[in-house]
Every structure is written in structure tokens, then in C-alpha cells.
Amino acid sequence: MQHGLGIAKTRLVSVIGTHGIAVARTIEQKIAVAGPYNQRVNPHLITAARNYLVKAGVIAARRVGAVAWYHLPDTPEEHLVQRHSEQEPTYREITSGKLTKRVGQTLEIAVQRALESGTGLDHFGRFIDLSEHDDSSLYRKEEPPSHIGTRCLSGKQKLDFLVRAHGNGALWVGIEVKSTRPWVYPQQDELLELLRKCAALDIVPVLIARRIPYVTGHLFRRCGLITWETLRQRYPASDAELAERARHKRILGFADISLGNEPDGPLLNFIGKNLPKLIPEARERFDEYKDLLTSYAFAEISYNEFAARVRRRSDGQNEDFDLTDEDWLEPPW
């Protein structure tokens, strides 16, 4: 961890100095995803290093509205103003509600089309007017049922897709699709809401997201969660010009943006080949750890206790054994 923090500190100063002034997501993209492979650091370490450097005065932060922009303290003011003016209009556009909703739909539609491509999986949840207009406006969605028999979700909760696989009986899974830039860490609502919904319906959870860190994937896959990273953030095809600006290395540097709602080869492979094979074993794991997943998702136990109990149970140890000081260390995010 200390090695990772050291790399993060060094790269933060380098990246921010080169870029002039940058938002957190640009910094994250350039350090966690781009650059030499052995110099990449996950976002939770970047955040810890950035906070340390701001407190130490090595990096400065200024707020423009609700957005924090980071720069080196000795950067000339005229350069900061120029670089901010070059980036801010694009950042404002990509974070507007009008775009973020359509970005979310773009990946959902790709998943729907992958489910419809002869997978042998029954699915519920679909966009019903895809042939009626282009993706410059929102499509209408027919949501999946909120119940399976007597098991039901509360309030207006819905999964993105409810899927049934065939084999030794019908095996149900709930799919949530997250086309956002933040990586999905264990404490985030994107994961917790999925776990709560699938616990209520007693079905296997499936998370499809741009980036899922090792700490999420490794731990929760032990408990029956199925994850898949897109490694791309899809924008509507009608926003090609905006996507090009957001990708530009001197603007936001989001080089992993792709266009359109057609499923690519990796997504088709995951939905059509890998997912049906993964579901039976995931069901077994979900049954074994559902009590812990549910307790964590509904905040009945802390992350530390959840992780310690999962580790002990998977190692065949007494999970009620007194937790050690190491077990209770705060998670690094």
C-alpha cells in the first residue's frame, strides 16, 4: 500500500503539472488507467495521496461552483484561467442530467441487445421504442417485474434486468448496469442497492460496470456476485462531437469513451457464453454467504466485520472468533 501511495504522489504532481488544472476524474483516468502499466494506481490510493498532498501544500484545490479543480500552487494564474476555460464547458456538458441519463441507457441497451442475441437466457426489462428515433433523446423502458412469486422489492425499486437461466431448474439473476466513471467500491450505493434487491428476491446479483476494483470483485465474487467490466464508457452515437472533446488528452482525457448501443464482442461473449456458465456456481456461493451479504447491504454489520467473516468462513475457520486489530483496520477508500 505504501508503495502504491508513493507512486500516486509522484504521478499526481506530474499529471497535474502537465495538465495545468484538472478535475478528479481526469487525474484518475490518467493515473489509474493510462500510462505505464506498473505505474497505475487504483482510485482509493489516488484519493488518499491527493488529500495528503493538498494538506501538505504540494497541490492546491480551488472550487468552481460545486466542482474541485486541482493545480500546482506556483502555476501562473493566467495559465490556470486559460486551462480551466478550455476544459470546463466540456465537463459541464458531460455531467449534465440530460446526457448522463442517455449515457446510462446506452450501455443498458447494449446489454439488452446482447441478451436478445440467442443466449438461451430469458430476460425481463426492455426498451420498447428503439426503432422509432435515434439516441439523441431518451428511449422508453418497460421495467422488469418487481417480484418473483411472493418475494418482492420494496417501493418503486427495480432491477435493470431480471434474467432466468435454464438447467437444473430455473436459476434467476438480477443485472444492474452502471455506465459511470467512478469505480464501484464496496461501500457505494451502486453495489449496495444491487445486493439489497437481489437479497429481497433471493437471486444471484450481476454487476456490469466500467471499472470494478480488485477489492470489490475478489471479495464479493466469493459470495456469489458476478461482475464484468466494460473497460469503456459508452456515449450515445448522436453525441460524437462531445465524446471527441471529452476524449482529447488536453481537455478531459477520457480516452476510454466509445460510441453507440450495439454490443461489442466482449459483451456478447460475456452475456452469451460466460454468464450462463457462471450462474450455477454463483448460486451455490450466494446461498452460502447470503446471510452475510444481506447483513452488510442493510448496514447491520460493518465492512470490516463482513470481510473478516467472509474470509473466516471461506477458510473453514470459526467466524465468531474475536476480531483482531488487523481485521478492524479502516478500509483504504
NURO-298294 format. One line per 5 residues: number of its first residue (from 0); their letters; for each residue x, y, z of C-alpha. Coordinates in Angstrom, 2 decimals, always signed. Last residue first. Layout:
% NURO-298294
NUM) a) X/Y/Z ~ ...
***
This chain:
% NURO-298294
332) wppel) -11.07/+4.08/+0.47 ~ -8.27/+2.36/+2.35 ~ -10.55/+0.15/+4.51 ~ -10.31/+1.02/+8.21 ~ -8.31/-1.53/+10.15
327) wdedt) -10.61/-3.75/+12.18 ~ -9.28/-7.06/+10.90 ~ -5.73/-6.03/+11.78 ~ -6.73/-5.34/+15.38 ~ -8.01/-8.90/+15.60
322) ldfde) -11.64/-9.95/+15.54 ~ -12.74/-12.31/+18.29 ~ -13.70/-15.66/+16.78 ~ -17.29/-15.69/+15.51 ~ -16.10/-16.77/+12.04
317) nqgds) -14.75/-20.05/+13.36 ~ -12.49/-21.09/+10.50 ~ -13.28/-23.02/+7.32 ~ -11.14/-20.72/+5.18 ~ -14.20/-19.44/+3.26
312) rrrvr) -15.97/-18.82/+6.57 ~ -13.00/-16.95/+8.01 ~ -12.57/-14.75/+4.96 ~ -16.28/-13.99/+4.70 ~ -16.40/-13.18/+8.42
307) aafen) -13.44/-10.81/+8.19 ~ -14.84/-9.03/+5.11 ~ -18.25/-8.55/+6.74 ~ -16.75/-7.38/+10.03 ~ -14.63/-4.80/+8.28
302) ysiea) -17.47/-3.69/+6.00 ~ -19.61/-3.03/+9.04 ~ -22.59/-5.15/+10.08 ~ -26.33/-4.42/+10.05 ~ -25.79/-1.89/+7.27
297) fayst) -28.53/-3.37/+5.03 ~ -26.04/-4.50/+2.39 ~ -23.70/-5.90/+5.04 ~ -26.36/-8.02/+6.76 ~ -27.70/-9.19/+3.40
292) lldky) -24.27/-10.19/+2.10 ~ -23.52/-12.00/+5.37 ~ -26.76/-14.02/+5.30 ~ -26.40/-14.67/+1.57 ~ -22.97/-16.28/+2.01
287) edfre) -23.64/-19.96/+1.35 ~ -26.71/-19.45/-0.87 ~ -24.81/-16.89/-2.95 ~ -21.91/-19.30/-3.33 ~ -24.18/-22.02/-4.64
282) raepi) -25.95/-19.61/-6.98 ~ -22.59/-18.34/-8.25 ~ -21.69/-21.91/-9.12 ~ -24.86/-22.30/-11.21 ~ -24.65/-18.78/-12.78
277) lkpln) -21.11/-18.81/-14.15 ~ -21.75/-21.00/-17.20 ~ -24.77/-18.95/-18.34 ~ -22.74/-15.74/-17.86 ~ -19.68/-16.85/-19.80
272) kgifn) -21.11/-17.69/-23.20 ~ -23.88/-15.31/-24.32 ~ -23.64/-12.45/-21.85 ~ -19.84/-12.40/-21.50 ~ -19.12/-13.18/-25.16
267) llpgd) -21.61/-10.63/-26.42 ~ -20.04/-8.03/-24.12 ~ -16.53/-8.89/-25.31 ~ -17.56/-8.79/-28.99 ~ -19.29/-5.40/-28.93
262) pengl) -22.95/-4.79/-28.15 ~ -24.61/-2.04/-30.24 ~ -25.54/+0.99/-28.16 ~ -23.29/+3.63/-29.69 ~ -19.97/+5.35/-29.12
257) sidaf) -16.84/+4.61/-27.12 ~ -15.19/+6.62/-24.34 ~ -11.96/+5.10/-23.00 ~ -9.76/+8.11/-23.77 ~ -11.37/+10.28/-21.11
252) glirk) -8.56/+12.85/-21.30 ~ -10.64/+15.75/-20.03 ~ -9.33/+18.54/-22.29 ~ -5.69/+18.25/-23.29 ~ -5.85/+14.49/-23.88
247) hrare) -8.97/+14.80/-26.05 ~ -11.51/+12.13/-25.06 ~ -14.05/+14.64/-23.70 ~ -13.81/+16.66/-26.91 ~ -14.34/+13.56/-29.07
242) alead) -17.28/+12.50/-26.90 ~ -18.89/+15.91/-27.37 ~ -18.57/+15.60/-31.15 ~ -19.90/+12.03/-31.14 ~ -23.00/+12.89/-29.11
237) sapyr) -25.51/+11.34/-31.54 ~ -23.79/+7.97/-31.11 ~ -24.84/+7.96/-27.46 ~ -21.85/+7.64/-25.13 ~ -20.42/+4.35/-23.87
232) qrlte) -17.88/+4.27/-21.08 ~ -15.28/+1.62/-21.71 ~ -13.47/-1.02/-19.64 ~ -16.79/-2.94/-19.80 ~ -16.01/-4.70/-16.53
227) wtilg) -17.98/-7.82/-15.59 ~ -19.04/-8.98/-12.15 ~ -20.94/-11.99/-10.79 ~ -21.69/-11.78/-7.06 ~ -21.90/-15.19/-5.39
222) crrfl) -20.16/-14.59/-2.06 ~ -16.61/-15.32/-3.19 ~ -17.33/-12.95/-6.07 ~ -17.86/-10.30/-3.40 ~ -14.32/-10.41/-2.08
217) hgtvy) -12.38/-10.64/-5.34 ~ -14.53/-8.24/-7.36 ~ -14.83/-5.44/-4.84 ~ -11.23/-5.34/-3.60 ~ -9.99/-5.93/-7.15
212) pirra) -11.55/-2.72/-8.39 ~ -14.63/-2.69/-10.67 ~ -14.38/-0.38/-13.69 ~ -16.91/+0.38/-16.42 ~ -19.75/-1.53/-14.80
207) ilvpv) -21.81/-4.70/-15.15 ~ -22.91/-6.11/-11.79 ~ -24.76/-9.43/-11.53 ~ -26.56/-10.45/-8.33 ~ -27.85/-14.03/-7.88
202) idlaa) -31.47/-14.23/-6.74 ~ -33.28/-14.35/-3.40 ~ -35.73/-11.58/-4.41 ~ -35.05/-9.48/-1.30 ~ -31.35/-10.44/-1.32
197) ckrll) -31.17/-9.48/-5.00 ~ -32.58/-6.02/-4.33 ~ -30.36/-5.39/-1.32 ~ -27.23/-6.57/-3.15 ~ -27.95/-4.35/-6.15
192) elled) -28.58/-1.37/-3.85 ~ -25.27/-1.99/-2.05 ~ -23.27/-2.16/-5.29 ~ -24.38/+1.09/-6.91 ~ -24.76/+2.62/-3.42
187) qqpyv) -21.00/+2.56/-2.90 ~ -19.36/+0.99/+0.15 ~ -17.77/-1.93/-1.68 ~ -16.14/+0.17/-4.44 ~ -17.53/+0.62/-7.95
182) wprts) -15.06/+2.71/-9.95 ~ -16.32/+6.22/-10.69 ~ -16.85/+6.97/-14.40 ~ -20.43/+5.81/-14.74 ~ -22.14/+3.33/-17.07
177) kveig) -23.64/+1.14/-14.34 ~ -25.76/-1.85/-15.42 ~ -27.55/-3.88/-12.74 ~ -28.49/-7.46/-13.52 ~ -30.64/-9.69/-11.32
172) vwlag) -30.23/-13.44/-11.65 ~ -32.71/-16.31/-11.57 ~ -31.95/-20.01/-11.89 ~ -34.70/-22.20/-13.33 ~ -34.30/-25.88/-12.54
167) nghar) -31.16/-27.91/-13.12 ~ -30.50/-26.07/-16.35 ~ -32.23/-22.92/-17.55 ~ -31.27/-19.33/-16.90 ~ -33.70/-16.61/-15.92
162) vlfdl) -32.85/-12.92/-16.12 ~ -34.32/-9.83/-14.43 ~ -32.85/-6.71/-15.98 ~ -32.23/-3.15/-14.76 ~ -33.53/-4.09/-11.33
157) kqkgs) -36.47/-2.16/-9.96 ~ -37.30/-0.45/-6.67 ~ -40.50/+1.58/-6.61 ~ -41.44/+0.67/-3.05 ~ -39.97/-2.56/-1.76
152) lcrtg) -38.87/-5.45/-3.92 ~ -40.79/-8.71/-3.89 ~ -40.69/-12.37/-2.97 ~ -44.17/-13.91/-3.08 ~ -43.74/-15.26/-6.60
147) ihspp) -40.85/-13.43/-8.17 ~ -41.48/-9.71/-7.70 ~ -40.55/-6.28/-9.05 ~ -41.24/-7.28/-12.64 ~ -38.82/-5.93/-15.27
142) eekry) -39.19/-2.34/-16.47 ~ -40.59/-1.50/-19.91 ~ -38.28/+1.29/-20.98 ~ -38.95/+4.34/-23.13 ~ -36.00/+5.79/-25.02
137) lssdd) -34.36/+9.10/-24.13 ~ -33.44/+11.60/-26.81 ~ -30.39/+11.99/-29.07 ~ -30.33/+8.19/-29.29 ~ -32.20/+7.97/-32.59
132) hesld) -35.93/+7.54/-33.05 ~ -38.66/+4.90/-33.53 ~ -36.62/+1.72/-33.89 ~ -35.52/+1.63/-30.26 ~ -39.07/+2.20/-28.99
127) ifrgf) -39.60/-0.62/-26.48 ~ -36.54/-0.61/-24.29 ~ -36.53/-3.87/-22.40 ~ -36.79/-5.45/-18.94 ~ -37.37/-9.16/-18.44
122) hdlgt) -34.94/-11.76/-19.67 ~ -34.99/-15.42/-20.67 ~ -31.48/-16.73/-21.30 ~ -30.79/-19.04/-24.25 ~ -28.13/-16.59/-25.40
117) gsela) -29.52/-16.09/-28.92 ~ -28.72/-12.41/-29.43 ~ -31.51/-10.94/-27.30 ~ -29.41/-10.78/-24.13 ~ -26.70/-8.95/-26.11
112) rqvai) -29.29/-6.48/-27.38 ~ -30.44/-5.83/-23.81 ~ -26.84/-5.34/-22.67 ~ -26.23/-2.80/-25.46 ~ -29.47/-1.06/-24.48
107) eltqg) -28.31/-0.82/-20.87 ~ -24.98/+0.63/-22.03 ~ -26.67/+3.42/-23.96 ~ -29.36/+3.98/-21.33 ~ -26.83/+5.13/-18.75
102) vrktl) -25.27/+7.53/-21.26 ~ -28.77/+8.83/-22.01 ~ -29.36/+9.60/-18.34 ~ -25.92/+11.18/-18.00 ~ -26.53/+13.43/-21.01
97) kgsti) -29.67/+15.25/-19.89 ~ -28.52/+15.26/-16.28 ~ -25.49/+17.39/-17.14 ~ -22.12/+15.92/-16.21 ~ -20.88/+15.59/-19.80
92) erytp) -21.87/+19.16/-20.67 ~ -20.27/+20.80/-17.62 ~ -17.02/+18.93/-18.21 ~ -16.99/+20.08/-21.83 ~ -17.57/+23.72/-20.84
87) eqesh) -14.93/+23.45/-18.07 ~ -11.98/+22.19/-20.10 ~ -10.61/+25.06/-22.21 ~ -11.77/+27.71/-19.72 ~ -9.89/+25.91/-16.94
82) rqvlh) -6.70/+25.81/-19.00 ~ -6.88/+29.56/-19.74 ~ -7.70/+30.56/-16.17 ~ -4.95/+28.35/-14.78 ~ -2.44/+29.75/-17.30
77) eeptd) -3.35/+33.33/-16.36 ~ -2.93/+32.47/-12.68 ~ +0.63/+31.26/-13.10 ~ +1.16/+27.74/-11.67 ~ +3.10/+28.00/-8.39
72) plhyw) +0.48/+26.20/-6.29 ~ +0.21/+23.14/-8.54 ~ -3.32/+22.52/-9.73 ~ -6.54/+20.73/-8.74 ~ -10.13/+21.61/-9.67
67) avagv) -12.97/+20.92/-7.21 ~ -16.51/+21.18/-8.60 ~ -19.53/+22.51/-6.69 ~ -19.28/+26.02/-8.13 ~ -15.67/+26.47/-9.14
62) rraai) -13.73/+25.17/-6.18 ~ -9.99/+25.57/-5.97 ~ -7.50/+22.95/-4.87 ~ -3.75/+23.31/-4.44 ~ -1.16/+20.54/-4.59
57) vgakv) +2.12/+20.44/-2.62 ~ +0.51/+22.35/+0.25 ~ +0.86/+19.46/+2.71 ~ -2.92/+19.22/+3.14 ~ -3.34/+19.13/-0.64
52) lynra) -0.60/+16.49/-0.91 ~ -2.26/+14.26/+1.70 ~ -5.70/+14.60/+0.10 ~ -4.20/+13.70/-3.29 ~ -2.40/+10.65/-1.89
47) atilh) -5.57/+9.31/-0.24 ~ -7.62/+9.99/-3.38 ~ -5.03/+8.34/-5.63 ~ -4.93/+5.35/-3.27 ~ -8.71/+4.92/-3.49
42) pnvrq) -8.54/+5.41/-7.29 ~ -6.28/+2.42/-8.07 ~ -2.66/+3.10/-9.04 ~ -1.03/+2.60/-12.44 ~ +2.75/+2.94/-12.63
37) nypga) +3.47/-0.70/-13.48 ~ +1.18/-0.48/-16.51 ~ +2.88/+2.62/-17.92 ~ +0.38/+5.43/-18.59 ~ -3.39/+5.36/-18.68
32) vaikq) -5.96/+3.65/-16.43 ~ -5.39/+4.57/-12.77 ~ -3.12/+7.59/-13.30 ~ -4.53/+9.41/-16.34 ~ -8.12/+8.38/-15.69
27) eitra) -7.96/+9.30/-12.01 ~ -6.50/+12.74/-12.75 ~ -9.24/+13.39/-15.31 ~ -11.86/+12.19/-12.83 ~ -10.52/+14.42/-10.04
22) vaigh) -10.80/+17.61/-12.09 ~ -7.74/+19.16/-13.69 ~ -5.52/+22.24/-13.80 ~ -2.27/+22.67/-15.72 ~ -2.35/+19.29/-17.45
17) tgivs) +1.41/+18.72/-17.24 ~ +1.72/+19.85/-13.63 ~ -1.39/+17.91/-12.67 ~ -0.03/+14.72/-14.22 ~ +3.46/+15.05/-12.75
12) vlrtk) +2.38/+16.05/-9.24 ~ -0.23/+13.31/-9.16 ~ +2.23/+10.80/-10.61 ~ +4.68/+11.20/-7.76 ~ +2.02/+11.07/-5.06
7) aiglg) +0.31/+8.03/-6.64 ~ +3.60/+6.15/-6.95 ~ +4.31/+6.75/-3.27 ~ +0.81/+5.73/-2.30 ~ +1.18/+2.49/-4.24
2) hqm) +4.46/+1.68/-2.48 ~ +2.83/+2.44/+0.88 ~ +0.00/+0.00/+0.00
***
